[in-house]
């Protein structure tokens, strides 16, 4: 900027920063797959369905439209859950012989309540982000960059670009 002096009056500044919604999105994905694990384990068991109908509505991991409102699809949600110690531990607990339906129903109720809080927190954060966008101070380019990277990967360009970058660095 100093090189241009007073001749140039406008400059652009681009900051690359993390998505503040990403941690909430990850928690939500783990919650969704925990609920799915419970459903697959206990579905059809005597006593599960009647109590389940009385609980609050939660996101089904197969509901693409609902997942899209949180900027993810089923594959994104799966990727967020990979190697999550909490989910792995939960799945192991369900496989144990001493798992009972009462504990599973209590856990499901907690998961549904947690999910409602996460969804609310996501909506609040998203609203704040939208307000910042309308003020012209920030713009989240994450979806565009994500799509661009996916397209590069689909065309096999990422590996080629990586190799070229490593050659230039050497």
N, CA, C and O of each residue as an XYZ file, in Angstrom:
680
protein
N       0.826     -1.184      0.000
C       0.000      0.000      0.000
C       0.869      1.246      0.000
O       0.521      2.264     -0.598
N       1.998      1.150      0.675
C       2.904      2.291      0.730
C       3.489      2.589     -0.646
O       3.794      3.743     -0.950
N       3.650      1.559     -1.482
C       4.208      1.754     -2.808
C       3.301      2.614     -3.684
O       3.787      3.344     -4.548
N       1.992      2.532     -3.469
C       1.061      3.313     -4.267
C       0.877      4.735     -3.725
O       0.474      5.641     -4.455
N       1.172      4.910     -2.462
C       1.059      6.239     -1.867
C      -0.362      6.759     -1.902
O      -1.324      6.019     -1.698
N      -0.468      8.037     -2.163
C      -1.780      8.674     -2.161
C      -2.490      8.541     -3.500
O      -3.657      8.917     -3.609
N      -1.823      8.018     -4.515
C      -2.431      7.886     -5.838
C      -3.572      6.871     -5.840
O      -4.547      7.033     -6.574
N      -3.456      5.845     -5.035
C      -4.485      4.798     -4.959
C      -5.233      4.943     -3.647
O      -4.640      4.842     -2.572
N      -6.524      5.180     -3.733
C      -7.295      5.455     -2.527
C      -8.042      4.248     -1.969
O      -8.514      4.306     -0.834
N      -8.166      3.154     -2.725
C      -8.936      2.018     -2.215
C      -8.124      0.728     -2.301
O      -7.417      0.465     -3.274
N      -8.256     -0.040     -1.268
C      -7.601     -1.339     -1.200
C      -8.608     -2.337     -0.651
O      -9.544     -1.961      0.055
N      -8.415     -3.599     -0.976
C      -9.272     -4.662     -0.455
C      -8.481     -5.516      0.507
O      -7.283     -5.742      0.332
N      -9.162     -5.976      1.509
C      -8.542     -6.850      2.492
C      -9.379     -8.111      2.585
O     -10.590     -8.043      2.794
N      -8.750     -9.244      2.432
C      -9.436    -10.528      2.527
C      -8.826    -11.307      3.678
O      -7.618    -11.537      3.723
N      -9.664    -11.700      4.589
C      -9.198    -12.503      5.722
C      -9.777    -13.906      5.582
O     -10.983    -14.070      5.392
N      -8.940    -14.887      5.672
C      -9.386    -16.269      5.643
C      -9.439    -16.738      7.094
O      -8.421    -16.779      7.785
N     -10.624    -17.084      7.535
C     -10.793    -17.494      8.923
C     -11.733    -18.688      8.995
O     -12.421    -19.018      8.029
N     -11.747    -19.315     10.138
C     -12.570    -20.496     10.333
C     -14.051    -20.171     10.378
O     -14.450    -19.038     10.651
N     -14.846    -21.172     10.109
C     -16.299    -21.057     10.163
C     -16.727    -21.255     11.615
O     -16.531    -22.333     12.176
N     -17.307    -20.230     12.223
C     -17.696    -20.331     13.626
C     -18.895    -21.256     13.832
O     -19.223    -21.598     14.968
N     -19.547    -21.662     12.750
C     -20.658    -22.611     12.852
C     -20.188    -24.063     12.785
O     -20.954    -24.972     13.109
N     -18.952    -24.293     12.374
C     -18.435    -25.656     12.195
C     -18.486    -26.500     13.470
O     -18.890    -27.661     13.396
N     -18.093    -25.971     14.641
C     -18.174    -26.805     15.848
C     -19.618    -27.211     16.196
O     -19.869    -28.330     16.643
N     -20.546    -26.290     15.984
C     -21.958    -26.609     16.250
C     -22.423    -27.666     15.266
O     -23.134    -28.600     15.638
N     -22.018    -27.517     13.999
C     -22.391    -28.481     12.964
C     -21.859    -29.870     13.315
O     -22.556    -30.864     13.116
N     -20.630    -29.950     13.836
C     -20.046    -31.245     14.220
C     -20.822    -31.864     15.380
O     -21.145    -33.051     15.356
N     -21.119    -31.050     16.398
C     -21.905    -31.551     17.533
C     -23.256    -32.065     17.062
O     -23.735    -33.102     17.521
N     -23.860    -31.331     16.144
C     -25.159    -31.722     15.613
C     -25.070    -33.041     14.854
O     -25.942    -33.899     14.994
N     -24.025    -33.205     14.053
C     -23.841    -34.454     13.296
C     -23.667    -35.640     14.236
O     -24.257    -36.697     14.011
N     -22.868    -35.479     15.283
C     -22.667    -36.557     16.263
C     -23.989    -36.879     16.953
O     -24.313    -38.046     17.172
N     -24.743    -35.850     17.291
C     -26.039    -36.049     17.929
C     -26.986    -36.824     17.008
O     -27.656    -37.759     17.445
N     -27.035    -36.434     15.747
C     -27.921    -37.087     14.779
C     -27.573    -38.566     14.649
O     -28.463    -39.416     14.656
N     -26.288    -38.876     14.530
C     -25.896    -40.278     14.374
C     -26.038    -41.060     15.682
O     -26.227    -42.276     15.649
N     -25.953    -40.396     16.815
C     -26.229    -41.062     18.093
C     -27.695    -41.455     18.156
O     -28.031    -42.566     18.565
N     -28.567    -40.539     17.749
C     -29.996    -40.856     17.711
C     -30.283    -41.981     16.725
O     -31.083    -42.876     17.000
N     -29.624    -41.925     15.577
C     -29.810    -42.972     14.572
C     -29.357    -44.336     15.116
O     -29.999    -45.357     14.868
N     -28.246    -44.335     15.857
C     -27.743    -45.574     16.449
C     -28.749    -46.134     17.452
O     -29.011    -47.336     17.480
N     -29.304    -45.250     18.269
C     -30.331    -45.686     19.229
C     -31.530    -46.276     18.505
O     -32.026    -47.342     18.868
N     -31.989    -45.576     17.483
C     -33.160    -46.040     16.734
C     -32.916    -47.417     16.118
O     -33.767    -48.302     16.203
N     -31.748    -47.589     15.500
C     -31.478    -48.874     14.853
C     -31.343    -49.999     15.881
O     -31.716    -51.139     15.606
N     -30.812    -49.681     17.062
C     -30.633    -50.702     18.105
C     -31.957    -51.100     18.753
O     -32.209    -52.285     18.974
N     -32.806    -50.112     19.060
C     -34.001    -50.400     19.847
C     -35.297    -50.419     19.053
O     -36.332    -50.810     19.592
N     -35.273    -50.012     17.802
C     -36.485    -49.994     16.991
C     -37.113    -51.385     16.954
O     -36.438    -52.383     16.705
N     -38.384    -51.425     17.199
C     -39.100    -52.692     17.184
C     -39.143    -53.396     18.529
O     -39.882    -54.368     18.686
N     -38.377    -52.934     19.497
C     -38.398    -53.537     20.832
C     -39.675    -53.119     21.554
O     -40.156    -51.998     21.389
N     -40.199    -54.007     22.333
C     -41.401    -53.734     23.100
C     -41.137    -52.588     24.072
O     -40.183    -52.636     24.849
N     -41.980    -51.561     24.028
C     -41.830    -50.420     24.915
C     -41.105    -49.242     24.305
O     -41.083    -48.161     24.893
N     -40.512    -49.426     23.142
C     -39.741    -48.333     22.535
C     -40.635    -47.364     21.766
O     -40.567    -46.157     21.999
N     -41.458    -47.856     20.872
C     -42.258    -46.998     19.992
C     -43.249    -46.078     20.723
O     -43.270    -44.884     20.427
N     -44.062    -46.569     21.655
C     -45.039    -45.665     22.280
C     -44.382    -44.480     23.007
O     -44.874    -43.355     22.922
N     -43.280    -44.727     23.717
C     -42.615    -43.644     24.433
C     -41.899    -42.716     23.469
O     -41.794    -41.517     23.727
N     -41.415    -43.242     22.383
C     -40.685    -42.461     21.400
C     -41.588    -41.422     20.740
O     -41.135    -40.325     20.413
N     -42.875    -41.765     20.542
C     -43.803    -40.864     19.869
C     -44.048    -39.591     20.664
O     -44.397    -38.567     20.075
N     -43.875    -39.618     21.983
C     -44.144    -38.461     22.819
C     -42.987    -37.471     22.868
O     -43.148    -36.384     23.424
N     -41.842    -37.799     22.315
C     -40.681    -36.918     22.427
C     -40.702    -35.845     21.350
O     -41.455    -35.926     20.380
N     -39.863    -34.845     21.543
C     -39.779    -33.732     20.599
C     -39.237    -34.209     19.255
O     -38.584    -35.248     19.162
N     -39.518    -33.442     18.240
C     -39.050    -33.772     16.897
C     -37.545    -33.527     16.782
O     -37.026    -32.533     17.289
N     -36.857    -34.445     16.110
C     -35.412    -34.301     15.918
C     -35.088    -34.546     14.454
O     -35.919    -35.047     13.697
N     -33.890    -34.193     14.070
C     -33.454    -34.361     12.683
C     -33.135    -35.823     12.417
O     -32.461    -36.481     13.210
N     -33.621    -36.312     11.308
C     -33.282    -37.644     10.830
C     -32.125    -37.476      9.851
O     -32.164    -36.598      8.989
N     -31.104    -38.306      9.978
C     -29.927    -38.144      9.124
C     -30.238    -38.395      7.653
O     -29.442    -38.047      6.781
N     -31.386    -38.996      7.375
C     -31.751    -39.242      5.990
C     -32.539    -38.084      5.392
O     -32.796    -38.072      4.188
N     -32.929    -37.102      6.219
C     -33.692    -35.953      5.760
C     -32.746    -34.933      5.131
O     -32.202    -34.064      5.813
N     -32.562    -35.059      3.820
C     -31.588    -34.232      3.110
C     -31.904    -32.744      3.213
O     -30.994    -31.929      3.366
N     -33.173    -32.384      3.132
C     -33.536    -30.960      3.184
C     -33.188    -30.360      4.541
O     -32.678    -29.242      4.616
N     -33.460    -31.094      5.603
C     -33.160    -30.596      6.941
C     -31.658    -30.472      7.155
O     -31.184    -29.481      7.710
N     -30.912    -31.477      6.716
C     -29.452    -31.417      6.833
C     -28.886    -30.260      6.013
O     -27.937    -29.602      6.437
N     -29.468    -30.014      4.840
C     -28.987    -28.932      3.980
C     -29.149    -27.577      4.658
O     -28.361    -26.666      4.406
N     -30.157    -27.430      5.511
C     -30.341    -26.156      6.212
C     -29.210    -25.905      7.215
O     -29.048    -24.789      7.707
N     -28.431    -26.946      7.515
C     -27.264    -26.811      8.381
C     -25.974    -26.936      7.571
O     -24.916    -27.253      8.116
N     -26.074    -26.685      6.269
C     -24.938    -26.683      5.347
C     -24.169    -28.000      5.349
O     -22.938    -28.007      5.336
N     -24.901    -29.112      5.366
C     -24.252    -30.414      5.257
C     -25.228    -31.410      4.644
O     -26.443    -31.213      4.665
N     -24.675    -32.467      4.106
C     -25.494    -33.583      3.651
C     -25.100    -34.809      4.469
O     -24.276    -34.714      5.378
N     -25.688    -35.956      4.146
C     -25.424    -37.164      4.942
C     -23.929    -37.509      4.956
O     -23.385    -37.887      5.993
N     -23.273    -37.377      3.805
C     -21.847    -37.708      3.724
C     -21.005    -36.731      4.547
O     -20.042    -37.133      5.200
N     -21.371    -35.453      4.513
C     -20.664    -34.465      5.336
C     -20.818    -34.808      6.817
O     -19.856    -34.764      7.583
N     -22.052    -35.150      7.204
C     -22.320    -35.499      8.604
C     -21.515    -36.734      9.013
O     -20.956    -36.779     10.109
N     -21.457    -37.733      8.133
C     -20.663    -38.933      8.421
C     -19.195    -38.575      8.607
O     -18.538    -39.056      9.530
N     -18.690    -37.724      7.718
C     -17.283    -37.328      7.794
C     -16.994    -36.585      9.095
O     -15.926    -36.757      9.682
N     -17.924    -35.773      9.545
C     -17.745    -35.046     10.806
C     -17.720    -36.001     12.004
O     -17.094    -35.714     13.024
N     -18.401    -37.128     11.868
C     -18.492    -38.094     12.976
C     -17.345    -39.092     13.005
O     -17.106    -39.739     14.024
N     -16.640    -39.218     11.896
C     -15.547    -40.196     11.842
C     -14.572    -39.988     12.975
O     -14.149    -38.868     13.261
N     -14.231    -41.066     13.601
C     -13.252    -41.083     14.696
C     -13.619    -40.152     15.855
O     -12.743    -39.672     16.575
N     -14.920    -39.903     16.029
C     -15.342    -39.104     17.181
C     -15.386    -40.033     18.388
O     -16.153    -40.995     18.385
N     -14.590    -39.773     19.416
C     -14.516    -40.684     20.557
C     -15.848    -40.810     21.305
O     -16.173    -41.877     21.825
N     -16.610    -39.724     21.355
C     -17.888    -39.749     22.053
C     -18.858    -40.708     21.376
O     -19.499    -41.521     22.043
N     -18.967    -40.616     20.052
C     -19.875    -41.474     19.307
C     -19.414    -42.928     19.357
O     -20.239    -43.828     19.520
N     -18.130    -43.170     19.222
C     -17.606    -44.540     19.278
C     -17.897    -45.179     20.632
O     -18.308    -46.336     20.705
N     -17.681    -44.419     21.696
C     -17.948    -44.913     23.048
C     -19.438    -45.215     23.231
O     -19.812    -46.220     23.835
N     -20.271    -44.331     22.701
C     -21.719    -44.509     22.789
C     -22.157    -45.774     22.048
O     -22.964    -46.549     22.561
N     -21.626    -45.980     20.849
C     -21.976    -47.165     20.070
C     -21.523    -48.442     20.772
O     -22.223    -49.454     20.737
N     -20.361    -48.396     21.404
C     -19.858    -49.552     22.148
C     -20.768    -49.861     23.339
O     -21.037    -51.027     23.626
N     -21.236    -48.835     24.022
C     -22.146    -49.018     25.160
C     -23.427    -49.710     24.722
O     -23.952    -50.563     25.437
N     -23.929    -49.345     23.551
C     -25.164    -49.950     23.049
C     -24.980    -51.421     22.703
O     -25.927    -52.202     22.786
N     -23.778    -51.798     22.320
C     -23.511    -53.193     21.965
C     -23.361    -54.086     23.191
O     -23.425    -55.310     23.082
N     -23.162    -53.477     24.354
C     -22.944    -54.282     25.557
C     -24.226    -55.026     25.947
O     -25.336    -54.580     25.656
N     -24.045    -56.144     26.598
C     -25.166    -57.022     26.952
C     -26.071    -56.408     28.015
O     -27.257    -56.733     28.067
N     -25.540    -55.528     28.863
C     -26.343    -54.989     29.953
C     -27.094    -53.704     29.593
O     -27.648    -53.045     30.474
N     -27.116    -53.338     28.285
C     -27.874    -52.161     27.858
C     -29.367    -52.438     28.034
O     -29.858    -53.501     27.652
N     -30.083    -51.475     28.616
C     -31.517    -51.685     28.800
C     -32.312    -50.556     28.163
O     -31.796    -49.467     27.911
N     -33.585    -50.850     27.909
C     -34.440    -49.923     27.178
C     -34.719    -48.649     27.977
O     -34.837    -47.576     27.386
N     -34.825    -48.741     29.281
C     -35.101    -47.550     30.100
C     -33.948    -46.556     29.997
O     -34.170    -45.355     29.847
N     -32.725    -47.055     30.076
C     -31.558    -46.178     29.945
C     -31.490    -45.603     28.534
O     -31.127    -44.442     28.349
N     -31.838    -46.413     27.546
C     -31.820    -45.948     26.155
C     -32.857    -44.850     25.939
O     -32.587    -43.869     25.246
N     -34.037    -45.009     26.526
C     -35.069    -43.983     26.391
C     -34.656    -42.686     27.078
O     -34.910    -41.598     26.562
N     -34.023    -42.801     28.237
C     -33.540    -41.606     28.940
C     -32.460    -40.924     28.118
O     -32.440    -39.698     28.005
N     -31.568    -41.712     27.547
C     -30.491    -41.152     26.712
C     -31.075    -40.465     25.487
O     -30.620    -39.391     25.094
N     -32.086    -41.086     24.885
C     -32.727    -40.498     23.705
C     -33.363    -39.154     24.054
O     -33.244    -38.192     23.296
N     -34.023    -39.092     25.177
C     -34.650    -37.829     25.604
C     -33.590    -36.731     25.765
O     -33.810    -35.589     25.361
N     -32.435    -37.084     26.359
C     -31.354    -36.104     26.512
C     -30.808    -35.672     25.158
O     -30.540    -34.491     24.936
N     -30.644    -36.635     24.253
C     -30.127    -36.304     22.919
C     -31.072    -35.369     22.168
O     -30.626    -34.437     21.499
N     -32.371    -35.616     22.278
C     -33.357    -34.770     21.606
C     -33.324    -33.359     22.200
O     -33.383    -32.374     21.464
N     -33.229    -33.262     23.529
C     -33.130    -31.947     24.174
C     -31.848    -31.236     23.754
O     -31.869    -30.045     23.443
N     -30.731    -31.967     23.747
C     -29.454    -31.381     23.330
C     -29.535    -30.880     21.890
O     -29.028    -29.808     21.560
N     -30.184    -31.680     21.041
C     -30.288    -31.292     19.644
C     -31.106    -30.009     19.492
O     -30.770    -29.149     18.677
N     -32.161    -29.882     20.262
C     -32.969    -28.658     20.202
C     -32.122    -27.445     20.587
O     -32.223    -26.391     19.959
N     -31.286    -27.594     21.623
C     -30.403    -26.493     22.022
C     -29.387    -26.178     20.925
O     -29.131    -25.011     20.629
N     -28.808    -27.221     20.322
C     -27.822    -27.012     19.259
C     -28.449    -26.305     18.064
O     -27.852    -25.398     17.484
N     -29.653    -26.726     17.703
C     -30.336    -26.112     16.567
C     -30.625    -24.642     16.847
O     -30.495    -23.795     15.963
N     -31.014    -24.348     18.071
C     -31.280    -22.963     18.461
C     -29.994    -22.137     18.420
O     -29.977    -21.018     17.907
N     -28.918    -22.706     18.966
C     -27.627    -22.012     18.970
C     -27.137    -21.770     17.539
O     -26.598    -20.706     17.233
N     -27.327    -22.766     16.666
C     -26.934    -22.627     15.265
C     -27.731    -21.496     14.608
O     -27.173    -20.673     13.883
N     -29.032    -21.466     14.869
C     -29.878    -20.416     14.293
C     -29.444    -19.038     14.777
O     -29.397    -18.090     13.993
N     -29.127    -18.921     16.069
C     -28.668    -17.645     16.623
C     -27.363    -17.196     15.969
O     -27.231    -16.050     15.541
N     -26.400    -18.120     15.900
C     -25.107    -17.791     15.300
C     -25.247    -17.454     13.817
O     -24.597    -16.540     13.310
N     -26.098    -18.199     13.139
C     -26.326    -17.967     11.718
C     -26.963    -16.596     11.490
O     -26.619    -15.895     10.539
N     -27.890    -16.220     12.365
C     -28.536    -14.912     12.270
C     -27.525    -13.798     12.480
O     -27.531    -12.800     11.760
N     -26.651    -13.974     13.476
C     -25.613    -12.969     13.708
C     -24.694    -12.852     12.496
O     -24.293    -11.751     12.121
N     -24.364    -13.977     11.892
C     -23.507    -13.981     10.710
C     -24.199    -13.270      9.551
O     -23.563    -12.519      8.811
N     -25.495    -13.506      9.395
C     -26.261    -12.859      8.332
C     -26.319    -11.356      8.554
O     -26.224    -10.582      7.601
N     -26.473    -10.943      9.793
C     -26.492     -9.509     10.092
C     -25.157     -8.878      9.749
O     -25.118     -7.767      9.221
N     -24.060     -9.567     10.039
C     -22.738     -9.054      9.674
C     -22.595     -8.960      8.160
O     -21.999     -8.013      7.646
N     -23.145     -9.949      7.443
C     -23.078     -9.922      5.987
C     -23.819     -8.714      5.432
O     -23.345     -8.070      4.496
N     -24.972     -8.404      5.998
C     -25.745     -7.273      5.487
C     -25.076     -5.954      5.822
O     -25.309     -4.959      5.135
N     -24.259     -5.919      6.851
C     -23.506     -4.706      7.167
C     -22.309     -4.549      6.251
O     -21.647     -3.512      6.263
N     -22.028     -5.567      5.460
C     -20.933     -5.491      4.504
C     -19.561     -5.717      5.107
O     -18.547     -5.504      4.444
N     -19.522     -6.149      6.362
C     -18.224     -6.331      7.007
C     -17.628     -7.700      6.739
O     -16.411     -7.839      6.611
N     -18.474     -8.705      6.656
C     -17.941    -10.047      6.429
C     -18.754    -10.758      5.360
O     -19.916    -10.433      5.114
N     -18.130    -11.712      4.747
C     -18.794    -12.566      3.773
C     -18.196    -13.946      3.932
O     -16.979    -14.106      3.841
N     -19.030    -14.948      4.169
C     -18.535    -16.306      4.342
C     -18.444    -16.981      2.978
O     -19.459    -17.286      2.352
N     -17.227    -17.207      2.535
C     -16.992    -17.843      1.246
C     -16.797    -19.347      1.384
O     -16.462    -20.017      0.407
N     -17.001    -19.888      2.588
C     -16.767    -21.305      2.834
C     -17.535    -22.205      1.869
O     -16.932    -23.115      1.299
N     -18.851    -21.995      1.654
C     -19.557    -22.885      0.721
C     -18.983    -22.848     -0.691
O     -18.881    -23.885     -1.346
N     -18.609    -21.664     -1.162
C     -18.053    -21.551     -2.517
C     -16.696    -22.251     -2.605
O     -16.417    -22.958     -3.573
N     -15.866    -22.051     -1.598
C     -14.541    -22.683     -1.591
C     -14.680    -24.198     -1.487
O     -13.940    -24.944     -2.129
N     -15.637    -24.645     -0.670
C     -15.878    -26.079     -0.513
C     -16.295    -26.693     -1.858
O     -15.785    -27.740     -2.255
N     -17.217    -26.035     -2.542
C     -17.663    -26.535     -3.845
C     -16.515    -26.542     -4.854
O     -16.368    -27.483     -5.635
N     -15.711    -25.492     -4.829
C     -14.575    -25.393     -5.733
C     -13.591    -26.532     -5.478
O     -13.113    -27.170     -6.416
N     -13.294    -26.783     -4.209
C     -12.371    -27.863     -3.860
C     -12.934    -29.220     -4.267
O     -12.194    -30.081     -4.743
N     -14.249    -29.416     -4.082
C     -14.871    -30.678     -4.490
C     -14.777    -30.872     -6.003
O     -14.521    -31.978     -6.480
N     -14.983    -29.801     -6.745
C     -14.889    -29.893     -8.211
C     -13.461    -30.221     -8.647
O     -13.246    -31.032     -9.548
N     -12.492    -29.581     -7.998
C     -11.087    -29.893     -8.309
C     -10.791    -31.361     -8.011
O     -10.117    -32.035     -8.789
N     -11.296    -31.847     -6.888
C     -11.075    -33.247     -6.514
C     -11.758    -34.184     -7.503
O     -11.184    -35.198     -7.900
N     -12.992    -33.845     -7.906
C     -13.720    -34.676     -8.868
C     -12.979    -34.809    -10.192
O     -13.064    -35.841    -10.858
N     -12.258    -33.768    -10.570
C     -11.522    -33.785    -11.829
C     -10.072    -34.221    -11.657
O      -9.283    -34.151    -12.600
N      -9.719    -34.671    -10.454
C      -8.377    -35.166    -10.199
C      -7.308    -34.086    -10.174
O      -6.124    -34.382    -10.332
N      -7.706    -32.856     -9.979
C      -6.765    -31.740    -10.030
C      -6.048    -31.504     -8.702
O      -4.941    -30.964     -8.701
N      -6.640    -31.890     -7.579
C      -6.012    -31.619     -6.289
C      -4.662    -32.318     -6.153
O      -3.686    -31.719     -5.701
N      -4.615    -33.563     -6.539
C      -3.351    -34.304     -6.452
C      -2.292    -33.663     -7.341
O      -1.135    -33.529     -6.945
N      -2.694    -33.273     -8.534
C      -1.760    -32.635     -9.464
C      -1.274    -31.298     -8.902
O      -0.078    -31.010     -8.959
N      -2.166    -30.486     -8.367
C      -1.783    -29.200     -7.787
C      -0.869    -29.385     -6.575
O       0.066    -28.612     -6.367
N      -1.148    -30.404     -5.792
C      -0.319    -30.695     -4.623
C       1.110    -31.056     -5.048
O       2.084    -30.570     -4.473
N       1.209    -31.909     -6.055
C       2.529    -32.298     -6.556
C       3.297    -31.089     -7.098
O       4.491    -30.938     -6.837
N       2.606    -30.232     -7.851
C       3.254    -29.042     -8.403
C       3.730    -28.118     -7.286
O       4.821    -27.553     -7.367
N       2.925    -27.964     -6.256
C       3.294    -27.096     -5.138
C       4.520    -27.657     -4.404
O       5.397    -26.901     -3.986
N       4.574    -28.967     -4.255
C       5.719    -29.574     -3.580
C       6.982    -29.429     -4.414
O       8.065    -29.230     -3.864
N       6.860    -29.524     -5.732
C       8.007    -29.341     -6.605
C       8.526    -27.899     -6.532
O       9.735    -27.669     -6.527
N       7.618    -26.948     -6.476
C       8.011    -25.543     -6.387
C       8.647    -25.237     -5.041
O       9.542    -24.396     -4.957
N       8.199    -25.904     -3.990
C       8.746    -25.663     -2.654
C      10.152    -26.246     -2.508
O      10.948    -25.771     -1.699
N      10.448    -27.273     -3.293
C      11.770    -27.915     -3.196
C      12.881    -27.095     -3.760
O      14.036    -27.522     -3.739
